[in-house]
Amino acid sequence: MILQLEQISKSFGGRTLFSGVSLRLEEYDRLALVGPNGAGKTTLLNIVSGQEDADEGRVVLAKGARVGYLEQEAIEMEDRSIFEEVMASQVEILEAEQRLHRLEASLGENPTEQQLAAAGRARDAYEVLGGYTIEAKVRSVLFGLGFKESDLGRSTSEFSGGWQMRIALAKLLIRNPEVLLLDEPTNHLDLESVRWLEGFLRTYEGAVIVVSHDRAFMDNMVDRVAEVADGTVNLYKGN
C-alpha cells in the first residue's frame, strides 16, 4: 500500500462534494479521476496532497512515501536556465552530492578507515538516488516534453505559460515521488509529447492519479477509474 483514503468527506457552503470516500492505491496503480466540472476532483487531489483538510476521514501514506502534485495553474520558478531550474528542484540529490563532496574533500592524504567508510556510504547513497545519471535523465525528460538542446540554456522567463507548465511537469517527473497527482497534464502538450508522457507513466514506479479531459490519454494509461458525482465516488476497474 502506498496511499489509502479512509472515509474522506468534504463540504463547501452546505453542499457536500463527497462523503465516505475510501480507496487504496498500490505501486503501479493508475487511477483516472473523472466527473463533471465542480464535482470536487481538484478538491480531492488537494486533500490527498495535504493542501486542504478533509472534514472527516484521513489520508494514510506508506512510510517515507512522497506526494508530488502538478496543479493546473501553479507555476513557481526562478529566472534561470531551464536546465538549472530543473536540476535545482532535485533537492535530495543535490544535498547528497554536497555531502559526498565534503567527505571526499576531508579525506586528505592519510584518511582513516572511518573517513573512508563514511565517504563510501555517501557515494552509495548518491548512486541510489540517481545522482550519477541525473543530468542524462533531465535531458531525456525535457526532450520528451518537446524541448530542444538549444532551449536548455535559455531562461525560464523567455517561455510562455504553457511551456513553463512543461518545465514544472519535468521537475515533478524527475523527482519521482511515490504518489504522482496530475491535474490536466496534457493541456499544454502537443500530440508527440502526450504520447511520450503516456509511455513514461505506464512504466512509472509509483502510483498515479490523473484528472484529464483527454479520454484517449487516460484510456491508454489508467487501469482504474474513480467517478466523482452526486456526492459520492464510485470505483471501477478498467480504463
N, C-alpha and C positions, 0 to 999 in steps of 0.2 A: 504494500500500500504506500503510495506517495502522497495522495491527498484524499481526505474524506470530509464531506459535508454532513452534519448531523442536525436534522430538524431545523433548517435555516428558515427564518421568516423575516419579512421586511415590508413596512407600510410607509406611505407618504400621504400626509394630509387626510387621513381617514380612509385612504384607498390601499387595499392590500395588493402589493405587487405579486408576492408569492408567499406561501407558508408551508411548513413541514417538508422542506426540500432536503432530501438525503441522497447522496451518491458517493461512489468510491472510484478512484482512479488509480490504476497500476502503471508501471513503467510500460511505455509504448502505446498506451491508450490514446486514442484520437477522438475527441468529443466535439461535435458541432452544437453550438448553442443557437437555437433558432426561435423565431416568434415575431409577431408584429411590432412595429415601432412603438416604443413606450411601454412594452410589456415588462421590461426590467432586466434585459440581457446585460447591459453595461453595468447596472447596479449589482448584479450577481458577480460579475467579474471584479468589481471594486471591492466586494466583500471578501472574495477569495484572495485578492491581493493585499488585503488589510487596510485599504484606503477608506473603507466605510465599515461601520459595525452593523451586524445583524441585530434586529430587535430581539430575536430568540435564536437559540441554537449555537453551534460553534463550528469553526473550521479547524481541522486537525491535519498537520503536516508531518511527514516522516522526519525523524531526527536528522538534522543537517540539511534538509531539503530547502531549496531556494525557489522563490516565485519571481518570474520575470514577466513584465506586463507592457505590451505595446498598446498605448491608448490612441484613439483616433486623432486627437489634435495636440497632444502634449509633446512639444519639441523643445528640448533644452540642450544647447551645445555651445562650446566656446568658438571664438573666431580664430581658428587654426586650420591646418590642412586636414583633409578628410582622413588620411592615414593616421595622423597624430590623434585626431579626435576618437577614432575607433580604438586605437591602441590604449589611450588614456582611460577608457572605460573598463579595461581588463585589470581591475584593481588588485585582485588576488595574485595574478601572475606578476604584476609589477612589484608588489610587495615582496613576493618570493624571490624575484630577481635581485632586488636591493639587498635582501638579507644574504643571499648567496655571495654577492659581490663583497659585502662587508666581511664575511667569514673568510673568503679567499684572500682578501687584502691583508687580513690579520695573521695569515699563516707564517709569513716570513721565511727565513732560510732553514730554520730548525723547528718546525711545528711539532707540537706534542700529539700524542695519539688521540687525546680528547678533541683537539682542534681539527685534526684530520677527520675524525668521526663526525663531528658537527658539520663540517663542510660537505662530507659525503651525504649526510641526511638532507642537507639543504639542496644539493644537486638532485637527489632523488625526488624531493618534494616539487622542485621546479619542473622536472620532467613529467611527473604525474599530472600536474596542472596544464601541461601542454606548452610550457614556456619555450622549448626549443623549436616548436613548429608554429608558434602563434602568428608570426609575420606572414608565413605562407597561407595560413588559414584566413587571416584578414583579407589578403588579396583575393583568395578564392571566393569568399562570400561577397565582397564588393563587386567583383567581376560578374558573379551570378546575378546580382541585383542591378546590373546594367551599367556600372561604372567602367571606365577605361583606365589603362595605366596612366595616361596623361592627366586624368582627373585627380589622382591620389594626392598630388602636391598642391592642388587648388584649395583655397579657403572655403570652409563650410558656408560662409556668408555669400559666396558667389552663386549659390544654388537656390532654386525655388523651394517653396514649402513642400512640394511633392517629392523632390529629390532629397530634401532634408529628412523626410519620413523614411526614405530608403536608408539613409545613414543611421537613423535611430533603430531601424529594424536590424541592420547589420550589427550594431553594438549589442543588441539583445541576443541575437542568434549566436554570436561568438562567445558571449558569457556562459551559454549552455546551462541555464537554470533547469532544475529538475521538473518544475511546472512552468509551462510556457502559455501565457494568455495573450491571444491575438485578437484585437478588435478591428475588423475591416482591414486586414493586412494587405489586400490586393488593390485597394482604392487607387493607389498611385503607381501601380506597376503595369508595364506593358506585358503582352502575352508571353514573350520569351522569359521574362523574369518571373511571371506567375508559374510557368512550367518548372523553372528551376526551383522555386520555393516549394512546390508540391513534392519534388523529389527529395529536397533537403528534409522536409518534415516527415516524410514517410520513413526515413531512417533515423530520425531524431531519437536519442536515447531516453528522453524524459516523457512526461505526459503533456499533451497539448489540448487546450480548449480554444476553439476559434469561433468568432462571430463574423459572418460574411454574407453579402448578398450575391456572391458569385457561387451559384449552385454547382457548376462544373468543378470548380476548385475544391469545394467541400466533398463532393461525391468521389473525387479522385484520391482523397486523403484521409477522411474520417471513417471510423468503424462503429461509432455510436452517435446518437442524436438525443439532445435534451431540448424539448419544446417548452418554452415559457409562454403560457397563455391562460387567461381566465383565473389568475391567482394560483396556478399550480405549475409544476414542472414534471412533464412526463418523459420517461426514458425509453428509447427504442434501440434495438440492435440493428446494425447495418448503416449504410450511408444515407 
